Structure formats: structure tokens, C-alpha cells
Amino acid sequence: MKNPVRVSVVLISFGLDTSSSLRLAAELGFRYVQLRNVQTDLTVEAMTADRRKALLEDMEGLGLKISSLSGGYGSLFDGRQLEKRIEKQKWLARLTHDLGCDLLTGHLGQIGNESWKKKRGLVRQLSGWIDFLEKLEVTFAVETGSDHGELLRDFLDYFDSPFLAANLDPGNFVIYGKELLSSCAALTDKIVHLHFKDARRRPEPEKAPGTLKALELKGEEAAAGDGEVPFRRILPPILESSALRVAAVERETGSTRAQDIRLALQALKGLLEGYPYE
């Protein structure tokens, strides 16, 4: 492996304000955090030069660094407000660069099928966005979930850019009812970022909210080790590919988040034994 994997935590996992979450991340032994820059106090609009400086100084005092940023502004495949959403994605990439980071993750919406390739306006806008990422040398890792991994792989291969990759969230494949092992296998050498999140199937599916409301949620998040994600099976090929740069613990629900995150960190480090990480 060329570089150590950065072991991180998605900061909103603690369910606390930014300052409290940063302190808790440091107390639990993390050296890196992933910042969510939508629906928090760290939005692009709020991150002025003074705010960026203050945040980095606070993190330095706690012995923390930024592993990656995350954010999304709605689907890029439904044809609505595409130009505006692409522009917001560019703002977020610029913020990533300004914070001295080179990795950004987020959902782009459900691809659904290959019909997007016939939409010239969409392809042109996406190509322009990827060119922008390349100039900044910021990688965008598309979060997995609502599509099978093979469909996302086809999307990544179409643009064939080292600055467009995958953020594997294996729990999402369970939640959205996509075949997990074949999805992971299709993306192995494209996975630069991992959300260490578990999930289990629901007894009865539920309708997805928001932009994914046409889908059924066939699973639900679980504490790491309490779900169905076979991390010991899917992680070795990903690590052997040498593409993985960040592995971030994520916990979106639950009443004992700090405890769950602590145990997940222990489990993740155990899975990384024998591979360089920091």
C-alpha cells in the first residue's frame, strides 16, 4: 500500500455541536475527522476565511486533522436545477481545497440506468465539474447505496478520471436492498473512501424519504458488528488494491452513539491489522 489509511470519524455521528464533537473525537483517540458541510454550522456560506482559520486552530489544539469533507445538494440525474447543483458542488470542492484537504464525498442521486449517457447537457455539466476537480486536485468519492455497484462502476469508468472515485458505504447496500458482495467487488479498485457503517434487513420495507422516496428502505443502520455487513470478507480486497485513503466510522442513529463509535473504532483497527494506517 502506497500510503497509510487515515482512520477517521464522520463528525456528525456524535449528534453534538461541532466543538463538542471535535473534543469527543480526540478523547476517543481519533486523529482525523470527516466534516459534513451541509446542514451543519460548517456550510460553505458559513466557512469564511476567519471561520476556516479558527476551525483549523481548534483542531490543531486537539491533535486532529481533516481526513475529508462531505456534502450533497440533491440528485444530478433528475434534470432539475442541474446547473445550480453543479455550481454548489464546485463551491464545496473549493472549500475542501481551501481547508488543505484533497478528498470530498457525497451522494449524487440515483443513477437508475444508463440513459443519462444520452443527455448531452448532463454529460457536459458533469465533465465540466470533473475538470474543475482536476484543476483543484480534489477527489470526489461518490457514496454508494441506491444503485448496484456495477452501475456506479460504469459511471466512474465513463469519465475515467483519477479525481472521480467511490466512497463505499456497505451499510447503504443493505439499507437499499442491493446485492452487497457483487457491488463491492465491482468497485474494489475505485474505493478511495470507506464509511465503516453496519446495517441489517428490516422485517418490513419502508418508503425512503426525500429525493429517494420512490425507493424502499429494506434495511436499517446497526451498530458495527450488530448488522449483516461481512467486513472481514469485503475489506481485504479493498486494502490490497491500494486505493483506499480514508476509513471513517459513521453512526447515524442510536442512543449510545459515543459508545458505539468507540467500539467501531476498535473493530476497524482490528480489521486493519497488518496494513499501514494512522
N, C-alpha and C positions, 0 to 999 in steps of 0.2 A: 504494500500500500504506500502511495507516494507521501501522504500527509496523515497525521493523526485525525481521527474523527472527533469533532467537537461535541462533547456531551452537554446538552442544553436542556432548558425547560421553557415551554411556552408560558410567558409571564402571566397571562390572564387565567391560567389554570388554577391559581391560588384563590381566585374570586375576591381579591382585595384591591385596594388602590395601588397605584404604581410604586410608590415609596415603600409601602408595607410589603408588597410582593418582592421587590428587589432585596430587602433585608432578609426575608424568609428564604429566598433562593440562596443567598450567601450562607445563611445559617445551616442549610441542608447540605452544603458542600458543592453547589454548582459553581462553575467558573464562567459559564456562558448562559445567556438568556435570549429567547426569541421574543421580539417586541411585536405586538399587534398594533397596527397603525390605523385602524378604523374602529369606530365605536368605543374608543378609549380616550384618555386625555393626551394621547400621543399621535393624534391625527396629523396629516400633512399640514393642514392650516395652522395647527397649534404649535408645530415644531419650528419656531423661529430660530434664528441663529443663537440668541441668548438661551432659549429653551434647550437647544441641542447641546450647547456648551455645559449648561447646568446638569443635564441628564448624564452626560459622559463623565463629568467630575464626580457626581454622586456614585456612579457605577464604579469608577476607578477606586474611590474610597472604600468600596465594599469588596474590591478584588474581582469585579465582574466585567465581562466583555460582551459585546453583541455578537451572537452567532449568526443571526438572520432576522429579517423583518417579515411581517405577513400582512396581507390585506387583500380585499377584493371589492369590486364595485358593480357586481351584477354580471349576468351572463353576456359573453361576447358573441353568442351564437343565436340569439333570438331576434337579432335585427333591429332592436330598439335602442336609440341613444348610443349607437356604437362609437361614433367619433368622440363623444363626451366621455365614455367609459375608457376608451383607449388613452385619452389625454390624462385622465386621472391615474391610470396605470403608469404613465410616464412620470407624473409628479411623484408617485411612490418610489419609482426606481431612482429618481433624482435624490429623494430623501435618503434612500439606502446608501447611495454613493456619498452623500454629504456627511453621513454618520460614520464613514470609514468602513462600511460593510460591503460585501460583494454578493450577497445571496438574499433573495426575496422569494417568498412562497405565497400561493393563494389559489382560490378556485376561479376558474374561467367560465364556469357553467357547463351544462351537459352538452357534449358533442352530439350524441344520439346516433348519428350515422355519418356517411361520407359526403353527404350533399353539400356541406359547407365549402368543399373544394370548388364547386361551380359558381359560388358567389364571389365575383371578382372584386367587389368593393370590400368585402370582408377579408379576403386574402391580401389585398393591397394594404389595408389598415394594419393587419397583423404583421405583415412584412415590415412595414414602417416602424412598428413598435419594437420588433426584434432588432432591427438596425439600430434603434435608439439604445437598446440594452447593450448591444455590442460596443457602441461608442463609449458607454459608461463603464464597460466591463463588469456589469451586474448580471448575474444569472437569475432568471425567473424559473422556479420549480413549480410546475402545475400540480396541485394537490389531487390525489386520486379519490375515487369514490363512486360517482354517479354513472361512470362508464366502465366497461370492461377494460382491463389493462391493454389489450391488443388494439382497441380503438384509440386510446391515448397514445400508444406507441406509433401508430400510423400518423397521428397528428404531429408528433415530435419529429418523425423521420421526414415528413413532408417539407418542413422548414430546415431541417438538418443544420441546426446552429448549436455550437457548444454553450451558448448562453440561454438555451431553452431546454429544460430538463424536467424531471419528475420529483415530486415530493410524495413519497409513499406513506399513506395513512392506511395501514392494513385494516384497522377497525372500520373504516368507512366502507370497505368492500363487503364486510359482514352487514353493516347497517343498511346498505342499499341493495343487498341480495346479489352481489356479483361474485362470480367464482374466484376465490381468493388465490389459490396456488397458481393457476394459469395466468391470472392477472399480474401477479408478482413476477413470474418467470418472463413474461413478455417485456417487462420494464427493467429487468435487473441492471443492465449497464447504463441506464439512463437515470437511475435513482441517486441524486446528489444530496437529498434531504429526507429524513425519516421522522414521522411523528410516531413515537412509541405509545400507541393507544390500543387498548383491547376492546372487544365488543362480543356480544352474544346474540343469538337469534331470539326474536320475540315469539311468544306463543301465537299472537295475532298481529299481522302487519298494521301499521298506522300510516295515514297520509302525511307526506312530507310538507313542511311549512314553506312559506315564501316562494322564491323563484323555482324551487324544486317540488312544488305542490302537486305536480302531475305524477310524481313518483310515490311509491310506497316505501316506508321505512320498515324493513324486515328485521332489523336488529336494533340494539341499543348499546350505548357505551357501558363498559365494565372496568373495574379496577384492573390494572395489569396483573395477569395470572388468573383472574376470575372469569375470563372470557374464552373465546374459541380460536383466537389467533395463535397459530403454531410458530411463535417467534424462533424457536430453536431450529425449525426447518427452513424458514424463509430468509433468515439473516445471513447465514454463511455464504450463499452465492452472491449476495449483495456486497458483502465485505470483500470477497475475493475479486470482485470486479474492479475494485479500487476507485470507484466513482463517488462513494458516499463521503460527504464532507461534514454533515451535521446529523446527530441523532437527538431529537428533542422530546422529552417526556411531555405528554399532553393529558390533561384531565379536565373534561368539560362539565361534568356533573358530579353529584355525590356530596355528602355532608361531612366527610372526613378527608377533604382534599389534600391537606398538608401531609397527613399520614400516608395516603395513597401515593403521593408523589415521592415521598421518601422511600417507600418500598419499591416503587417502579424504578427509581434511580439505582437501587441495589441490584434489582433484577437485570437492568440494562447493562450495568458494569459487568455482571456475571456473564452475560451473553457476549460481551466484547472481549472477554479474557483471551489473551493470545494475539489480539490485534492492537495496534497503537491507538490510543485515544487520550484526550485531555479534557 
